[in-house]
Amino acid sequence: MEYVLITGASSGIGKTFAEEYAASGSNLVLVARSHDKLGTLAARLQNNHGVDIQIFSQDLSLPDSAEKVFAFCNSHQIPVRTLINNAGFGYDSAFDSMPLEKIERMIVLHMLTLVKLTRLFVSSMKERKNGQIVNVSSILAFAGVPYNAVYAATKSFVLSFSESIREELKGSGVSVLALCPGLTETDIYHSAGIDPHSTLLPVGSSKKVVQDAIRALESKKPYTIPGFLNKLIIHTGRLLPRNLLLKIGMVLGRRTKSKINRASEWQAE
Ligand SMILES: NC(=O)c1ccc[n+]([C@@H]2O[C@H](COP(=O)([O-])OP(=O)(O)OC[C@H]3O[C@@H](n4cnc5c(N)ncnc54)[C@H](OP(=O)(O)O)[C@@H]3O)[C@@H](O)[C@H]2O)c1
């Protein structure tokens, strides 16, 4: 009776992970702040697929939240085989307009909580010689991104951290994948009234992102960039000098800035 634990399971990519894993017969632990959304999703998936689903509503941008998730799993005797660190939010603004409170919450959610959850669950995975960790990064991890400075830096951290521990864990039975999606049509944009299609970048579906991630996990890749065009953009970009990449990022950032309300957060809170 092993479980897949998914953070940020109430919408978007996390919700799609829940749907895919439930359809393949996995038991789930769903974590996010929106208790009602988690409850509705859990009821539907339990009903459709006959799997066991536990929900735990928790704000993961609080520094002690990972310990609370771990304690919940221990108290319910839930062995976690697969950990999907997916919860995240964006804040599209010039760095000097980003409130300190948002900076702190983003850094805790994207970095501290992700690292702590990984640290807390990896020991039992190693003991069982069976475990999988998916850390959701972004294509923005591969270079600095003007107007998304903190977001891109946290996603670079996720990629670097995941690649490092993957090497450490080789041969232990625990695999680690960094998932680096490009623009994906989810609530992260809808809740702020942003049309991701208004940018110059390709837009994918959360289903394709999740199916790509599950394939990459099975073939034990270190990271995956879902979508041919996204791969092409990132791999071509890696051949360019970093300062040229930043200038391109600046142009894209300004273009996006003219299309959206720059003060809006990508994800409703
Ligand atoms: N969509 C894209 O274009 C894109 C591209 C690259 C990477 N990503 C990454 O993919 C991941 C999922 O994003 P998404 O696009 O699926 O966005 P989404 O639809 O807005 O979903 C975000 C999820 O994270 C949860 N979350 C946000 N803040 C939280 C907090 N403080 N505590 C607990 N849970 C929290 C939300 O649940 P509650 O609101 O219920 O807490 C929600 O379930 C994020 O890490 C994002 O950075 C997205």
The ligand as an ORCA input file, in Angstrom:
! r2SCAN-3c Opt
* xyz 0 1
  N       2.111     26.762    -15.759
  C       3.321     27.005    -16.237
  O       3.482     27.625    -17.313
  C       4.530     26.507    -15.522
  C       5.753     26.483    -16.205
  C       6.896     26.017    -15.551
  C       6.823     25.579    -14.256
  N       5.630     25.623    -13.594
  C       5.608     25.164    -12.202
  O       4.655     24.127    -12.088
  C       4.192     24.061    -10.732
  C       2.664     23.995    -10.740
  O       2.157     25.189    -11.310
  P       0.789     25.238    -12.137
  O       1.094     25.890    -13.422
  O       0.130     23.918    -12.119
  O       0.008     26.326    -11.271
  P      -1.415     26.319    -10.543
  O      -2.454     25.727    -11.436
  O      -1.614     27.706    -10.063
  O      -1.174     25.336     -9.318
  C      -0.323     25.680     -8.276
  C      -0.539     24.695     -7.156
  O       0.372     25.028     -6.090
  C      -0.392     25.169     -4.892
  N       0.209     26.183     -4.025
  C       0.533     27.461     -4.335
  N       0.989     28.099     -3.249
  C       0.948     27.197     -2.227
  C       1.278     27.260     -0.848
  N       1.721     28.391     -0.281
  N       1.104     26.155     -0.092
  C       0.630     25.019     -0.636
  N       0.308     24.889     -1.937
  C       0.456     25.978     -2.714
  C      -1.781     25.593     -5.343
  O      -2.751     25.170     -4.392
  P      -3.520     26.118     -3.345
  O      -3.735     27.448     -3.989
  O      -4.754     25.346     -3.056
  O      -2.598     26.161     -2.159
  C      -1.943     24.770     -6.610
  O      -2.400     23.474     -6.291
  C       4.756     25.304    -10.035
  O       5.893     24.926     -9.289
  C       5.164     26.211    -11.193
  O       6.223     27.070    -10.832
  C       4.481     26.059    -14.196
*
